[in-house]
Amino acid sequence: MGTKLFADFGKYDDKLWDNEAKKDVYNAWDPNQPRSANNFNPFETWEGNSPDASGRYPGENFYKDPSRGDVNFQQMMVEREEAEARAASPKPGDVPGAPGRRT
């Protein structure tokens, strides 16, 4: 009898993992529920790395380098403003040690 490997992959696995996709995943994320491939904060970094489209970080089992879109300086400034707004108004339950967080 062989060993069966099972890995759950996120909504954007093997799809474009751009800011719009990350915002979609973030909007669905519930920090009070256990972290999974379909429930994670795509903007949470760990040891300086961002997660892939399934919430995995480089070096973890089943990590897949995501397909990223092109970005220009103007778009980066918009994304920075969005990041600052998220940081200023985190979701309820988004605290260190919450079930839906890596940290």
Backbone bond lengths (Angstrom), bond angles and torsions (degrees), N, CA, C in turn:
res aa  C-N    CA-C-N  psi(-1)  N-CA   C-N-CA  omega(-1)  CA-C   N-CA-C  phi
1 M - - - 1.454 - - 1.527 108.21 -
2 G 1.325 118.37 126.98 1.464 123.26 -177.50 1.519 112.67 -84.79
3 T 1.281 114.41 169.60 1.447 121.28 177.00 1.514 109.12 -90.78
4 K 1.308 116.26 133.79 1.453 120.98 179.35 1.527 108.40 -104.39
5 L 1.317 115.87 124.72 1.456 121.06 176.33 1.514 108.45 -98.31
6 F 1.312 115.36 136.47 1.444 120.46 178.38 1.517 108.56 -132.37
7 A 1.292 116.64 130.07 1.458 121.63 175.76 1.523 108.01 -134.38
8 D 1.302 115.24 134.68 1.453 121.55 177.45 1.521 108.00 -89.90
9 F 1.311 117.66 133.71 1.454 121.37 -179.81 1.519 110.36 -117.95
10 G 1.318 116.17 151.95 1.454 122.29 -175.36 1.512 114.84 -77.21
11 K 1.312 114.11 172.50 1.467 123.92 -178.12 1.531 112.19 -56.83
12 Y 1.324 117.91 -33.63 1.467 121.76 -176.44 1.523 113.18 -104.09
13 D 1.313 117.57 16.51 1.461 120.45 176.81 1.530 109.14 -59.61
14 D 1.319 116.29 131.94 1.467 123.54 -178.84 1.532 113.34 62.53
15 K 1.331 116.67 21.11 1.463 122.48 175.25 1.515 108.11 -123.57
16 L 1.320 115.99 173.66 1.456 120.79 178.62 1.529 109.96 -62.92
17 W 1.332 115.99 124.69 1.462 123.05 -178.54 1.524 107.95 -107.67
18 D 1.332 115.10 73.37 1.457 121.35 -178.24 1.533 109.80 -104.77
19 N 1.313 116.47 -174.67 1.461 120.10 -176.77 1.529 112.20 -62.21
20 E 1.333 117.70 -37.42 1.468 120.28 178.77 1.532 111.09 -63.69
21 A 1.314 117.18 -41.28 1.470 120.89 177.77 1.530 109.88 -64.86
22 K 1.329 116.33 -42.90 1.470 119.77 179.19 1.522 111.47 -63.04
23 K 1.333 116.84 -39.71 1.467 119.38 178.52 1.528 110.78 -65.33
24 D 1.323 117.24 -37.17 1.466 120.92 176.93 1.529 110.57 -61.76
25 V 1.326 116.86 -46.33 1.473 121.10 179.10 1.530 110.15 -65.32
26 Y 1.334 116.46 -41.95 1.471 120.48 179.25 1.529 110.78 -61.12
27 N 1.328 117.06 -43.71 1.468 120.55 -179.52 1.522 112.43 -62.21
28 A 1.318 117.39 -30.79 1.468 121.86 179.02 1.532 112.24 -85.46
29 W 1.329 117.38 -15.83 1.467 122.55 -174.99 1.523 111.57 -67.23
30 D 1.324 116.39 133.24 1.462 123.16 174.72 1.523 107.32 -118.43
31 P 1.350 117.81 105.28 1.463 120.20 -177.36 1.535 113.97 -63.89
32 N 1.335 116.48 -14.35 1.462 120.47 -179.57 1.526 113.01 -87.51
33 Q 1.326 116.56 -8.18 1.462 121.92 178.07 1.533 109.11 -102.60
34 P 1.329 118.00 154.72 1.471 120.21 -179.45 1.530 112.45 -56.29
35 R 1.315 114.77 142.18 1.465 121.92 178.88 1.528 109.30 -67.37
36 S 1.321 116.02 136.07 1.467 121.32 179.23 1.520 108.76 -152.73
37 A 1.319 116.11 -178.87 1.461 121.06 178.98 1.526 111.81 -64.78
38 N 1.310 116.65 -19.26 1.460 120.60 179.81 1.521 112.61 -115.34
39 N 1.320 117.37 6.86 1.465 121.56 178.08 1.527 108.79 -143.14
40 F 1.317 115.52 87.01 1.459 120.87 178.99 1.522 109.07 -155.20
41 N 1.326 115.40 160.63 1.450 121.48 177.38 1.524 108.00 -90.86
42 P 1.315 118.49 108.89 1.464 120.39 -177.14 1.528 113.61 -69.66
43 F 1.328 116.65 -9.64 1.463 120.72 179.60 1.527 112.29 -99.50
44 E 1.321 117.34 -2.34 1.470 121.28 178.94 1.531 109.74 -78.09
45 T 1.301 116.54 125.20 1.460 119.87 177.94 1.524 109.85 -98.99
46 W 1.323 115.14 154.85 1.459 121.90 178.01 1.522 107.22 -140.18
47 E 1.302 115.01 120.55 1.468 121.65 -176.62 1.529 111.34 52.24
48 G 1.337 116.22 39.33 1.457 121.77 176.98 1.515 115.25 81.10
49 N 1.319 118.09 3.44 1.468 121.77 -177.81 1.521 111.25 -111.36
50 S 1.319 115.63 148.94 1.460 122.18 173.26 1.524 109.06 -96.42
51 P 1.323 117.64 151.94 1.467 119.69 -179.72 1.527 112.60 -75.99
52 D 1.326 114.58 160.64 1.463 119.34 173.61 1.527 108.67 -80.22
53 A 1.310 117.48 -171.67 1.460 122.47 -176.02 1.531 113.26 -70.83
54 S 1.326 117.56 -2.61 1.463 122.02 176.85 1.530 111.67 -117.96
55 G 1.336 116.41 10.73 1.454 120.71 176.89 1.512 115.11 82.59
56 R 1.325 117.23 11.30 1.466 120.70 179.85 1.523 110.12 -96.78
57 Y 1.324 114.81 151.23 1.457 120.98 -178.60 1.526 110.07 -108.02
58 P 1.343 116.77 155.81 1.465 119.27 177.66 1.534 111.04 -51.17
59 G 1.327 115.16 134.13 1.455 121.39 -178.89 1.523 113.49 96.88
60 E 1.330 117.48 -17.30 1.461 120.41 177.68 1.528 110.09 -84.79
61 N 1.329 115.43 154.25 1.461 120.48 177.37 1.527 110.37 -57.35
62 F 1.303 116.04 138.63 1.462 124.96 175.87 1.526 114.03 69.57
63 Y 1.348 118.75 12.31 1.467 120.63 175.25 1.522 108.71 -61.89
64 K 1.337 116.19 137.98 1.465 121.75 177.48 1.525 107.86 -128.61
65 D 1.322 116.41 127.41 1.450 119.92 177.20 1.529 107.83 -63.30
66 P 1.340 117.60 117.56 1.466 119.38 -174.82 1.524 113.60 -73.96
67 S 1.310 115.08 158.45 1.459 122.32 175.20 1.528 107.48 -84.65
68 R 1.322 115.69 111.86 1.464 120.72 -176.43 1.523 110.33 -103.07
69 G 1.319 115.14 144.40 1.455 120.60 178.06 1.515 111.72 -82.11
70 D 1.317 115.81 168.88 1.462 121.25 175.66 1.528 109.48 -71.29
71 V 1.341 115.68 146.41 1.454 121.08 -179.84 1.524 108.62 -134.58
72 N 1.324 116.14 137.86 1.456 119.91 175.19 1.532 109.05 -113.13
73 F 1.323 116.57 172.98 1.462 121.16 -174.81 1.528 112.04 -60.73
74 Q 1.315 117.19 -43.20 1.463 121.05 -179.71 1.533 110.35 -60.65
75 Q 1.319 116.38 -43.13 1.464 120.86 178.98 1.531 110.37 -65.11
76 M 1.328 116.69 -38.40 1.466 120.28 177.98 1.527 110.94 -62.40
77 M 1.323 117.70 -37.24 1.466 120.92 178.71 1.531 111.10 -67.37
78 V 1.326 117.05 -38.68 1.463 121.06 176.53 1.533 109.29 -63.94
79 E 1.337 116.86 -45.67 1.467 120.93 179.85 1.528 110.85 -63.35
80 R 1.321 117.11 -34.91 1.467 120.46 177.51 1.526 110.65 -64.02
81 E 1.348 117.06 -43.83 1.462 121.09 177.43 1.528 110.97 -61.27
82 E 1.322 116.46 -41.38 1.468 120.63 177.80 1.525 110.69 -62.98
83 A 1.328 117.35 -41.81 1.466 121.88 179.21 1.525 110.92 -63.34
84 E 1.318 116.23 -41.40 1.464 120.05 178.49 1.528 110.77 -64.77
85 A 1.322 117.35 -38.67 1.467 121.14 177.69 1.528 110.92 -65.66
86 R 1.346 117.35 -41.03 1.477 120.27 177.38 1.524 110.59 -62.98
87 A 1.339 116.68 -43.03 1.462 120.97 -179.19 1.530 111.44 -65.54
88 A 1.332 117.14 -34.95 1.460 121.50 -179.38 1.533 112.26 -75.30
89 S 1.323 116.98 -22.41 1.462 121.09 -177.33 1.529 110.00 -138.68
90 P 1.349 117.41 71.21 1.476 119.49 -178.25 1.532 111.87 -66.86
91 K 1.306 114.87 158.63 1.460 120.69 176.95 1.529 109.94 -65.36
92 P 1.340 117.35 148.62 1.469 119.44 175.66 1.532 110.49 -57.16
93 G 1.310 116.00 129.52 1.465 120.38 -179.73 1.510 113.88 92.67
94 D 1.347 117.38 -6.53 1.465 120.77 179.51 1.529 109.48 -80.28
95 V 1.327 114.30 80.35 1.466 122.02 179.84 1.526 108.51 -131.68
96 P 1.334 118.11 153.72 1.471 119.39 176.95 1.536 111.46 -51.96
97 G 1.317 115.61 133.08 1.453 121.37 -179.96 1.520 114.60 90.15
98 A 1.335 117.34 -3.58 1.467 120.09 178.39 1.533 108.78 -63.40
99 P 1.338 117.82 149.02 1.462 120.87 -177.81 1.522 114.96 -56.43
100 G 1.340 117.76 -30.67 1.452 121.35 -177.39 1.514 114.92 -91.09
101 R 1.346 116.63 7.67 1.464 120.48 -179.84 1.502 111.29 -108.48
102 R 1.325 115.74 155.70 1.472 121.40 175.04 1.517 109.89 -78.32
103 T 1.353 115.71 -34.38 1.472 121.23 -178.42 1.499 111.52 -108.72
